[in-house]
């Protein structure tokens, strides 16, 4: 009977061994699937890291451009203030030239009046000289 029990035990052991091997193969398959997923996630993480680095570089460039724009805007504001001051000065000069033009017109009219009065004075003087000479 011992040989039948030994045979059954050997047969049971072979059967148990086959079940253990099947479980081991199933766990290896699950482990391979998990390893593939981990590798896939590592690839995704590496892609995300790359995109983050590119985004960080792009953001740094944008910050530099914003800083340049702020500096340009400040320079523009200073130039605009200077232009407005020049504009006020030019308006004052134009007003002065307008006043000068009016003054020149007045002097021109006064000159014409003096010429006319000079002509009249010459005629009057000639008349007086003619009367004095006995004329």
RATA-V391410 format. One record per residue. N is the residue number from 0. RES is the residue in one small letter. SS is DSSP state (helix for helix, strand for strand, loop for the rest). BURIAL is 1 if it has 24 or more other C-alpha atoms within 12 Angstrom, else 0. Layout:
n = (N;N)
res = (RES;RES)
ss = (SS;SS)
burial = (BURIAL;BURIAL)
This chain:
n = (0;1;2;3;4;5;6;7;8;9;10;11;12;13;14;15;16;17;18;19;20;21;22;23;24;25;26;27;28;29;30;31;32;33;34;35;36;37;38;39;40;41;42;43;44;45;46;47;48;49;50;51;52;53;54;55;56;57;58;59;60;61;62;63;64;65;66;67;68;69;70;71;72;73;74;75;76;77;78;79;80;81;82;83;84;85;86;87;88;89;90;91;92;93;94;95;96;97;98;99;100;101;102;103;104;105;106;107;108;109;110;111;112;113;114;115;116;117;118;119;120;121;122;123;124;125;126;127;128;129;130;131;132;133;134)
res = (x;x;x;x;x;x;x;x;x;x;x;x;x;x;x;x;x;x;x;x;x;x;x;x;x;x;x;x;x;x;x;x;x;x;x;x;x;x;x;x;x;x;x;x;x;x;x;x;x;x;x;x;x;x;x;x;x;x;x;x;x;x;x;x;x;x;x;x;x;x;x;x;x;x;x;x;x;x;x;x;x;x;x;x;x;x;x;x;x;x;x;x;x;x;x;x;x;x;x;x;x;x;x;x;x;x;x;x;x;x;x;x;x;x;x;x;x;x;x;x;x;x;x;x;x;x;x;x;x;x;x;x;x;x;x)
ss = (loop;helix;helix;helix;helix;helix;helix;helix;helix;helix;helix;helix;helix;helix;helix;helix;helix;helix;helix;helix;helix;helix;helix;helix;helix;helix;helix;helix;helix;helix;helix;helix;helix;helix;helix;helix;helix;helix;helix;helix;helix;helix;helix;helix;helix;helix;helix;helix;helix;helix;helix;helix;helix;helix;helix;helix;helix;helix;helix;helix;helix;helix;helix;helix;helix;helix;helix;helix;helix;helix;helix;helix;helix;helix;helix;helix;helix;helix;helix;helix;helix;helix;helix;helix;helix;helix;helix;helix;helix;helix;helix;helix;helix;helix;helix;helix;helix;helix;helix;helix;helix;helix;helix;helix;helix;helix;helix;helix;helix;helix;helix;helix;helix;helix;helix;helix;helix;helix;helix;helix;helix;helix;helix;helix;helix;helix;helix;helix;helix;helix;helix;helix;loop;loop;loop)
burial = (0;0;0;0;0;0;0;0;0;0;0;0;0;0;0;0;0;0;0;0;0;0;0;0;0;0;0;0;0;0;0;0;0;0;0;0;0;0;0;0;0;0;0;0;0;0;0;0;0;0;0;0;0;0;0;0;0;0;0;0;0;0;0;0;0;0;0;0;0;0;0;0;0;0;0;0;0;0;0;0;0;0;0;0;0;0;0;0;0;0;0;0;0;0;0;0;0;0;0;0;0;0;0;0;0;0;0;0;0;0;0;0;0;0;0;0;0;0;0;0;0;0;0;0;0;0;0;0;0;0;0;0;0;0;0)
